[in-house]
Amino acid sequence: MEALYTDTNQKVARYYSRLRTRLGYLIVLGGAKHMGYYPNGTADISEREAQLHMQDMIARKLELHEKQLVLEAGCGEGAVSTYLARKYGAHIVGITITPFEIKSAQARAKRLGVSNKVEYKFMDYSATGFPDNYFDSIYTSETLSHSPDILKTLGEFYRILKPGGTIALFEYTIAPDEQFTHDEKNWLDFNIEHAALFGLKSFRHDFFPALIRQTGFVEEKELNISAQVLPSVYRLHKIARFVYPLVQLFGAKQFINTFAAYHWFTYIKNGLFRYCIFTARKPFR
């Protein structure tokens, strides 16, 4: 339990617990905490439809079915887990280090009639306490960037995953520092500090699969879906442009998500950021 109360974990929990952050996710993303997937790379569907496409992509990558026991590492308020449990019938355990999210996720599950298929626990995904070889599958949805020690987190995933089990990590990667301008580098560092993105710099372009292999996983694959995510990022960018005077008036620290949305579209468009899906399997030994 001590791992739950580290300084880094408390910073992550404070970030997600702030009223501005909670309202932003609720109003702008409908309570979800991930981007949408636009199959054609154009905004020809609603953001809600695109979010569901992204969640279905998780199911496809895990080959999800009703007999699976699945871990969502960083469950937010249950938007993804409840959808997957309801549509595919899998039993999903969501863990978070942000206390209010557990009650919110439980309420969502009850409202959607899937309380018997999902459960939520207050746990650090780097030190869960689950038994060895416990889960059939593990996924993340834009949460690993909060880990201060990516190798430790991947090692924990490896420990609690059954042999033959699959991980699917939906995460950003970033270019080497030298590809950023001075201002871009400062904006990135500011965002990392104030959104508690302690692990983001471990996700370098074309390098993260090596960390997955180093942990012991095999058959690792990387799929770049930046083009399909770009319409979602651009939508947030347009909203951020509209309210950016608040950032200028009160400071970026007070509106860190608006600040990020304003800049990240340019990062992805210029190849400094990518949105990738990483999959791998724990070998049978």
KETI-647946 format. One line per 3 residues: number of its first residue (from 0); their letters; for each residue x, y, z negated of C-alpha. Coordinates in Angstrom, 2 decimals. Last residue first. Layout:
% residues N
NUM	A	X Y Z ~ ...
***
This chain:
% residues 285
284	RFP	7.78 -21.06 20.66 ~ 4.80 -19.72 22.58 ~ 5.59 -16.22 23.76
281	KRA	3.87 -13.04 22.55 ~ 2.46 -11.37 25.65 ~ 2.86 -7.95 27.19
278	TFI	0.81 -5.05 28.51 ~ 1.70 -1.39 28.83 ~ -0.85 1.01 30.30
275	CYR	0.54 4.36 31.32 ~ -0.32 8.06 31.25 ~ 2.64 10.03 32.51
272	FLG	4.13 13.29 31.31 ~ 6.87 15.36 32.95 ~ 5.50 14.34 36.35
269	NKI	4.54 17.84 37.49 ~ 0.79 17.23 37.27 ~ 1.24 15.53 33.91
266	YTF	3.17 18.43 32.38 ~ 0.90 21.03 33.99 ~ -2.17 19.37 32.48
263	WHY	-0.35 19.12 29.16 ~ 0.00 22.88 28.69 ~ -3.53 24.18 28.02
260	AAF	-4.66 20.92 26.47 ~ -1.79 21.09 23.98 ~ -2.53 24.66 22.90
257	TNI	-6.22 23.84 22.55 ~ -5.28 20.82 20.45 ~ -2.92 22.92 18.31
254	FQK	-5.47 25.60 17.49 ~ -4.24 26.98 14.15 ~ -0.59 26.27 14.98
251	AGF	-1.03 28.06 18.30 ~ -1.59 31.42 16.62 ~ -4.68 33.37 15.56
248	LQV	-5.05 35.86 18.42 ~ -3.11 34.09 21.17 ~ -4.71 30.77 20.34
245	LPY	-8.13 32.41 20.18 ~ -7.46 33.99 23.58 ~ -7.01 30.41 24.85
242	VFR	-10.76 29.69 24.62 ~ -11.50 29.66 28.35 ~ -8.09 28.35 29.33
239	AIK	-8.55 25.46 26.90 ~ -11.84 24.45 28.53 ~ -10.16 24.40 31.92
236	HLR	-7.23 22.38 30.54 ~ -9.60 19.86 28.98 ~ -11.19 19.27 32.38
233	YVS	-7.74 19.07 33.95 ~ -6.76 16.31 31.52 ~ -9.84 14.29 32.45
230	PLV	-9.22 14.86 36.17 ~ -5.57 13.75 35.66 ~ -6.45 10.38 34.13
227	QAS	-6.80 8.48 37.42 ~ -3.63 10.04 38.83 ~ -1.75 9.28 35.61
224	INL	-2.60 5.58 35.82 ~ 0.98 4.25 35.70 ~ 0.86 0.51 35.04
221	EKE	3.69 -1.06 33.04 ~ 4.12 -4.80 32.58 ~ 5.75 -6.94 29.91
218	EVF	5.79 -10.66 30.63 ~ 7.52 -11.26 27.31 ~ 7.41 -9.84 23.79
215	GTQ	10.38 -10.25 21.46 ~ 10.76 -6.77 19.95 ~ 13.52 -5.91 22.40
212	RIL	11.16 -6.72 25.25 ~ 8.70 -4.04 24.04 ~ 11.55 -1.59 23.57
209	APF	12.70 -2.27 27.14 ~ 9.13 -1.66 28.36 ~ 9.43 1.88 26.87
206	FDH	12.23 3.00 29.17 ~ 10.57 3.74 32.52 ~ 9.63 7.27 31.43
203	RFS	10.51 7.92 27.79 ~ 8.10 6.88 25.06 ~ 10.42 7.12 22.05
200	KLG	10.01 10.90 22.21 ~ 6.33 10.52 21.32 ~ 6.98 8.72 18.05
197	FLA	6.47 11.55 15.56 ~ 3.40 13.00 17.24 ~ 2.18 14.73 14.06
194	AHE	0.02 17.23 15.97 ~ 1.94 20.20 14.55 ~ 5.46 18.92 15.02
191	INF	4.98 17.16 18.35 ~ 3.13 20.15 19.78 ~ 5.89 22.55 18.77
188	DLW	8.52 20.22 20.24 ~ 6.62 20.08 23.53 ~ 6.14 23.85 23.69
185	NKE	9.86 24.37 23.01 ~ 10.82 21.87 25.72 ~ 8.49 23.55 28.19
182	DHT	10.01 26.94 27.36 ~ 13.58 25.72 27.92 ~ 12.59 23.92 31.11
179	FQE	11.95 20.20 30.85 ~ 13.87 17.72 33.02 ~ 16.82 17.73 30.61
176	DPA	14.65 16.33 27.83 ~ 14.06 13.05 29.65 ~ 10.51 12.64 31.01
173	ITY	7.57 11.66 28.81 ~ 5.40 8.59 28.39 ~ 1.78 8.61 27.30
170	EFL	-0.06 5.60 25.88 ~ -2.61 2.86 26.47 ~ -0.99 -0.17 24.82
167	AIT	-2.37 -3.60 25.65 ~ -1.01 -6.47 23.57 ~ -1.66 -10.12 24.38
164	GGP	-1.64 -13.35 22.40 ~ 0.21 -16.47 23.55 ~ 1.57 -16.99 20.06
161	KLI	-0.86 -15.27 17.68 ~ -0.27 -11.60 16.92 ~ 0.48 -10.58 13.31
158	RYF	4.28 -10.67 13.61 ~ 4.49 -9.17 17.09 ~ 2.29 -6.23 16.14
155	EGL	4.48 -5.68 13.08 ~ 7.57 -5.68 15.27 ~ 5.93 -3.17 17.61
152	TKL	5.36 -0.89 14.62 ~ 8.92 -1.28 13.36 ~ 10.28 -0.64 16.84
149	IDP	8.14 2.48 17.17 ~ 9.37 4.07 13.93 ~ 7.73 7.46 13.23
146	SHS	4.45 6.17 14.70 ~ 2.08 8.97 15.76 ~ 2.77 8.35 19.47
143	LTE	1.30 4.89 18.98 ~ -2.24 6.30 18.88 ~ -3.24 7.03 22.48
140	STY	-5.52 3.99 22.67 ~ -3.86 1.00 21.07 ~ -4.58 -2.68 21.60
137	ISD	-3.99 -5.99 19.87 ~ -5.11 -9.46 20.94 ~ -5.68 -12.95 19.52
134	FYN	-4.98 -11.79 15.98 ~ -3.59 -13.70 12.96 ~ -0.16 -15.09 13.81
131	DPF	1.32 -13.94 10.48 ~ -1.14 -12.82 7.83 ~ -2.41 -9.21 7.71
128	GTA	-0.65 -6.85 5.29 ~ -0.65 -4.02 7.80 ~ 2.81 -2.50 7.64
125	SYD	3.46 -0.54 10.86 ~ -0.26 -0.23 11.63 ~ -0.78 1.54 8.31
122	MFK	-4.04 0.42 6.75 ~ -7.43 1.65 5.53 ~ -9.69 -0.99 7.04
119	YEV	-12.61 -1.09 9.46 ~ -14.79 -4.01 10.46 ~ -16.54 -4.84 13.70
116	KNS	-18.81 -7.63 14.94 ~ -21.42 -7.87 12.16 ~ -21.74 -4.08 12.01
113	VGL	-22.64 -4.12 15.71 ~ -26.14 -2.59 15.66 ~ -25.26 0.70 17.31
110	RKA	-26.22 2.82 14.29 ~ -24.48 0.40 11.94 ~ -21.30 0.52 13.99
107	RAQ	-21.41 4.31 14.12 ~ -21.84 4.50 10.34 ~ -18.90 2.16 9.85
104	ASK	-16.77 4.28 12.17 ~ -17.62 7.47 10.25 ~ -16.95 5.81 6.92
101	IEF	-13.57 4.55 8.14 ~ -12.67 7.81 9.87 ~ -12.92 9.76 6.61
98	PTI	-9.91 7.86 5.21 ~ -7.32 8.66 7.90 ~ -4.65 5.95 7.85
95	TIG	-6.62 3.84 10.32 ~ -7.38 0.20 11.10 ~ -10.00 -1.31 13.37
92	VIH	-10.84 -5.00 13.29 ~ -12.72 -6.22 16.35 ~ -14.82 -9.34 16.79
89	AGY	-15.45 -9.78 20.52 ~ -18.98 -9.63 21.92 ~ -18.10 -8.01 25.24
86	KRA	-20.53 -5.10 25.47 ~ -21.30 -4.41 21.80 ~ -17.87 -5.28 20.48
83	LYT	-16.18 -3.22 23.19 ~ -18.38 -0.19 22.58 ~ -18.05 -0.42 18.80
80	SVA	-14.26 -0.73 19.04 ~ -13.84 2.22 21.39 ~ -15.86 4.87 19.58
77	GEG	-14.95 3.65 16.09 ~ -14.13 6.92 14.39 ~ -10.41 6.71 15.09
74	CGA	-9.31 3.11 15.44 ~ -5.55 3.39 15.17 ~ -4.34 -0.13 15.84
71	ELV	-7.43 -1.82 17.25 ~ -6.98 -5.46 16.31 ~ -8.86 -8.21 18.14
68	LQK	-10.28 -11.58 17.13 ~ -11.45 -13.20 20.36 ~ -14.35 -15.62 20.69
65	EHL	-16.66 -13.10 22.34 ~ -14.47 -12.34 25.32 ~ -11.83 -9.77 26.28
62	ELK	-9.39 -10.45 29.08 ~ -7.08 -8.12 27.13 ~ -6.27 -5.98 30.18
59	RAI	-9.87 -6.19 31.33 ~ -11.28 -5.14 27.96 ~ -8.91 -2.18 27.75
56	MDQ	-9.98 -1.17 31.27 ~ -13.58 -1.30 30.10 ~ -12.65 1.33 27.52
53	MHL	-11.13 3.51 30.23 ~ -14.23 3.11 32.41 ~ -16.31 4.08 29.38
50	QAE	-14.28 7.27 29.02 ~ -14.79 8.03 32.72 ~ -18.55 7.64 32.34
47	RES	-18.47 10.08 29.43 ~ -16.33 12.50 31.43 ~ -18.96 12.49 34.16
44	IDA	-18.28 11.06 37.61 ~ -16.87 12.52 40.84 ~ -13.97 14.27 39.09
41	TGN	-11.37 12.84 41.44 ~ -8.70 10.16 40.95 ~ -10.96 7.59 42.58
38	PYY	-11.21 5.35 39.51 ~ -11.54 8.27 37.05 ~ -10.34 7.00 33.66
35	GMH	-11.22 9.21 30.69 ~ -8.88 10.39 27.98 ~ -8.88 9.26 24.36
32	KAG	-10.14 10.33 20.97 ~ -13.86 9.67 21.30 ~ -16.33 11.74 19.26
29	GLV	-18.09 13.22 22.28 ~ -14.84 14.39 23.83 ~ -15.28 18.19 23.74
26	ILY	-17.77 18.64 20.91 ~ -16.81 15.75 18.64 ~ -13.08 15.75 19.34
23	GLR	-12.89 19.51 18.85 ~ -15.10 19.46 15.77 ~ -12.82 16.94 14.08
20	TRL	-9.66 18.83 15.00 ~ -11.01 22.18 13.84 ~ -12.29 20.63 10.60
17	RSY	-8.89 19.21 9.76 ~ -9.01 15.50 8.98 ~ -7.14 14.35 12.09
14	YRA	-4.10 16.53 11.39 ~ -4.21 15.86 7.65 ~ -4.18 12.10 8.26
11	VKQ	-1.19 12.38 10.58 ~ 0.69 14.52 8.06 ~ -0.16 12.06 5.29
8	NTD	1.22 9.22 7.37 ~ 4.47 11.10 7.94 ~ 4.93 11.87 4.25
5	TYL	4.40 8.26 3.28 ~ 1.23 7.36 1.41 ~ -0.02 4.40 3.39
2	AEM	3.35 2.68 3.23 ~ 2.95 2.34 -0.54 ~ 0.00 0.00 0.00
***
